[in-house]
Amino acid sequence: MSNLSDSKSNVTQTLLLADRDVRTVLSVTPCVIFLYVNGVMLFTLQKRAVFQESSRYILFGHMLWIDTLNLFMSVVLFVIAVSRISIMKIVCLILLVVATVIYQVSILNLALMSVERYVAICYPLRHADFTSYRRTNMAIGVVWMISWLQSLIEIIIFYAIDTTNTAMNLFCSRTTLFRLQIYKNLDISFTCIYFVSVCFVVIFTYASIASVAKSASGDKISARKANKTVLLHLIQLGLGAASILVGVIQEVIYIYTNYMTSMYVMYFCFVMFQIFPRCLSPLIYGLRDQAFSSFFKYYFTFGLKKQNTCHTETRLAATQRKK
């Protein structure tokens, strides 16, 4: 009887491991595919000088870099969590700090992109002055500095005050590494400030562009397209806000349910709130832009789809000169 019981236990454990591996592959494979798609988009932006001169495409390229890094960090932390790997405390701290900074940059970058569309539609004659190459890069630099504030404070607390982390190796997550209540208070405070601020900027720009779209003067088609773009930013912000609850949901599920249920919830949250927004949003932005999509399709198909790329670049350069 004992041998039969051990045999059943081994079979069950093997099935569980196989199920985990299959779900991990199914979760990570889309990430790898879209990392390639993002890579082709970044290559397209770098290959065409005209895309490097417009604030719109500079911010789009910045979003691609951030989403690519965010996706990569999400996959790394997800694989570590699923595999239940214990890693060194300093390595875990670096991973969590980088993931936090990148996530906050992605949220603040939505405000920059919304403001750029607002200026382009509401102040078209001054758009080139307000969104010059230098000012756009300065704004990106400010966003990165702001995004480091929370992580720098957490690092100072971790080494100056926190005495709860004595183990050299641990399961890497914010709840296991940052145990003091002050970390949670900081996280809640910064999250609320960032999301409320960005939400205000996105809603304000959306309402302003909508009023221009309804007016009798101005380019109504461009205004409507810009409004749809800002609406996409608002949807992205909503998905970003929902992803904050993922950690809380996983903790509750892990405490009050069995291991398998918690694993299924982890997979669902990872796909829905981590992979889905970061994979689809760059693709949507890229394909909605006719000028960029022509070059993207050309490079994505390794030059097989040759459709008016020279004409597109000439037309785009002419549009930039007009501005």
Sequence and secondary structure as in RCSB ss.txt:
>XXXX:A:sequence
MSNLSDSKSNVTQTLLLADRDVRTVLSVTPCVIFLYVNGVMLFTLQKRAVFQESSRYILFGHMLWIDTLNLFMSV
VLFVIAVSRISIMKIVCLILLVVATVIYQVSILNLALMSVERYVAICYPLRHADFTSYRRTNMAIGVVWMISWLQ
SLIEIIIFYAIDTTNTAMNLFCSRTTLFRLQIYKNLDISFTCIYFVSVCFVVIFTYASIASVAKSASGDKISARK
ANKTVLLHLIQLGLGAASILVGVIQEVIYIYTNYMTSMYVMYFCFVMFQIFPRCLSPLIYGLRDQAFSSFFKYYF
TFGLKKQNTCHTETRLAATQRKK
>XXXX:A:secstr
 HHHHHHHHHHHHHHHHHHHHHHHHHHHHHHHHHHHHHHHHHHHHHH GGGGS HHHHHHHHHHHHHHHHHHHHH
HHHHHHHHT EEEHHHHHHHHHHHHHHHHHHHHHHHHHHHHHHHHHHSGGGHHHHT HHHHHHHHHHHHHHHHHH
HHHHHHHHHHT  S   SEEE SHHHH  SHHHHHHHHHHHHHHHHHHHHHHHHHHHHHHHHHHSSSS HHHHHH
HHHHHHHHHHHHHHHHHHHHHHHHHHHHHHHS HHHHHHHHHHHIIIIIIHHHHHHHHHHHHH HHHHHHHHHHH
TTT    SHHHHHHHHHHHHHH 
